[in-house]
Amino acid sequence: MSTSETLDRTAGCPEKREPKLLDRVRDALRVRHMSLRTEKTYIHWIRRFILFHGKRHPKEMAEAEINAFLTHLAVEGRVSPSTQTQALCALLFLYRSVLDKEIGELEGLVRARRRRKLPVVLAPEEVRHILAHVEGVDHLLLALLYGTGMRLMEVLRLRVKDIDFSFDQITVRDGKGAKDRVTMLPASLKTGLQKHLEEVKRLHASDLRAGSGRVYLPHALARKYPNAEAEWGWQFVFPAAGFSIDPRTGERRRHHLHERTLQRAFHDAARKAGITKHATCHTLRHSFATHLLMGGYDIRTVQELLGHQSVKTTMIFTHVLNKGGKGVRSPVDSL
């Protein structure tokens, strides 16, 4: 035993252990205000990378091991290009932001094959049939997805202050790419949304009387505005039925509705409506864009409403404007 270890033991001072690697990754992500979903995703890919290489420590590995893992995902795992890129981003974060090690060129990397898929779009009558098979909060949520073009998590994360009834608009905060944007508030949904918020306000008042009613605030806003998390304007428009424990802070709060609740409601409604297309909640966003273009709205306007960085992304919805077969009349119709 060394002299320093003897002194530590006699002084009653336990040795300080270095934090585990995944704990360091979590700390680095939280310092950068990454979302909980990103944190879970990065941890998942880093853990798979370590297990793939026989639990070797990432400090002992570099470009060759990263290349082998990503190639394995593409060739044997047959993952999509976006999934492979997601894994790459997680590993680059690990090396650059946690291990402070720069990663060079990944030569010979086999990229996942990119398949050009056209988005599934519902006809207006199909949307109407789906909405006819849901009611209450589920109906309001699905109608908002179709009527505003918001993504599923964007509508679930809406705060009361983000809805402007005077100007008939909704502000989408921290959307994809960490960008804010504005979309319309459909006139047909205003009354239903206002009645819904009256119920949510009564629930919030009840929570406050019970000593709760404090909601999660992003980007350390709780420290900047200590009382904001209990204010009405910061509450979620679609709160969960019960309380949950914040996995980061351990606090008991009422979060927003879970996405699976609405996904199940949409799936059940589509089945009852007899929809055979492979449709999901995100299909309502596709339908929103396509129906606006069919209505003659400028593609740049649709691009801004959707929050697309490039107009090329929005242009994929023009595939249905000329109807099937690029507008060509089939010869069988002439018989």
Secondary structure, 3 states (H helix, E strand, C coil): CCHHHHHHHHHCCCCCCCCCHHHHHHHHHHHCCCCHHHHHHHHHHHHHHHHHCCCCCHHHCCHHHHHHHHHHHHHCCCCCHHHHHHHHHHHHHHHHHHCCCCCCCCCCCCCCCCCCCCCCCCCHHHHHHHHCCCCHHHHHHHHHHHHHCCCHHHHHCCEHHHEECCCCEEEECCCCCCCCEEEECCHHHHHHHHHHHHHHHHHHHHHHHCCCCCCCCCCCHHHHCCCHHHCHHHCECCECCCCEECCCCCCEECCECCHHHHHHHHHHHHHHCCCCCCCCHHHHHHHHHHHHHHCCCCHHHHHHHHCCCCHHHHHHHHHHCCCHHHHCCCHHHHC
